[in-house]
């Protein structure tokens, strides 16, 4: 059979993405100049990025992409930027004892950054071990990956905008992309403007806390660094203690912005249009906020009544209304939408409290948000479809469509939701078994909970897990084969599995 996918087009566009990645390295380069470290690392990385990108662009000069070429481009582009983005880690770690000097560890950290997972292989995050420039690059990769690299290309490149609908549908998180304007490039620009606007607002508020004296260590560097990782629900921090390194005032400010990051960004267009009723009546938004509130209240009750021992980071929650409420609200908001920040070591909490957080990991953010996981809208469709099935079982002659927000959900959408969720759970289970098997092969002691949380945290782009993978832990102990598996899980998790898996079918490549 003849191959019907023009892979050269996809490779050429991938080259364009890689070439423009060099432009984003100007940010850590400026930081390197200011602090006087790793200037050469980012100059060389930029040269390599431009050279590789220009070389790939020569594969084809036809700007037209079909549906299958768009799927291939999205998969290739995300893989390519992770590989090129790992180069600064390797160069900066050369000749040191940094874990990131190893190519597999560097690829893990880079993929974790761009996919906004937040899992790390570094045992210690500190300026003593890593430069300010390298840690800023680590932060920036999450900001670039949050709203989507391809969405950014569609927003700024005319040649990408020609095929923008196929590209955004392939990359956007959730069952479907909500088109805000007649032109897809304008939609991409609006999404990025909302994203940029919230980021700048967040940074300004953090700096305000610093200058009024309630956040003494939230300087300009930290404000920008955390601005790059909160809105994309990334979770990386240049501080070893994550958000626990900052005052309670900072922690309270982070919470609403994590909630915003897990909200469908297309809904903010309704606010711009003064359609407040449409915004607040959105069923997924109601379910998302309801899930956060419900789990937060349950966890607050557990912490307030003694489900957590006094911790060095986090303090005493038993009998302390404010601290218990802050810890519960923060951790639920962080894990439900896959941010992965932490204000205390929740692996030391009681089993019931940890169970609630594990449940939150399965929920995910909203479709069209920067959050990971299965997504709230899919769970809504599944619950409503199950209710419909129970109803029609009792009344076989009834015709009862599934409705969401007053609109009928098409049957092919329901099938797609079932298919994605089943595949997600199957991959999660299979990866858990493989991680356990691989750990046993190298005599690494890993519990079932730790292996399951590693699988869920990477495919769901969540970051921290349980046990030694907790919020202040590291994935460094896993063998290289497990790390490569987790790199794959992060990759397919960010692209919602199907755009990657469809390439392994014969139907994708041939007619």
Secondary structure, 3 states (H helix, E strand, C coil): CCECCCHHHHHHHHHHHHHHHHHHHHHHHHHHHHHCCCHHHHHHHHHHHHHHHHHHHCCCCCCCCCHHHHHHHHHHHHHHHHHHHCHHHHHHHCCCCCHHHCHHHHHHHHHHHHCCCCCCCCCCCCCCCCCHHHHHHHHHHHHHHHHCHHHHHHHHCHHHHCCHHHHHHHHCCCCCCCCCCCCHHHHHHHHHHHHHHHHHHHHHHHHHHHHCCCCCCCCHHHHHHHHHHHCCCCCCCCCCCHHHHCCHHHHHHHHHHHHHHCCCCCHHHHHHCCCHHHHHCCHHHHHHHHHHHHHHHHHHHHHHCCCECCECCCECCCCCHHHHHHHHHHHHHHHHCCCCCCCCCHHHECHHHHHHHHHHHHHCCCCCCCCCCCCHHHHHHHHHHHHHHHHHHHCCCCCCCCEECCEECCHHHHHHHHHHHHHHHHHHHHHHHHHHHHHHHCCCCCCHHHHHHHHHHHHCCCCCCCHHHCCCCCCCCCCHHHHHHHHHHHHHHHCCCHHHHHHHCHHHHEC
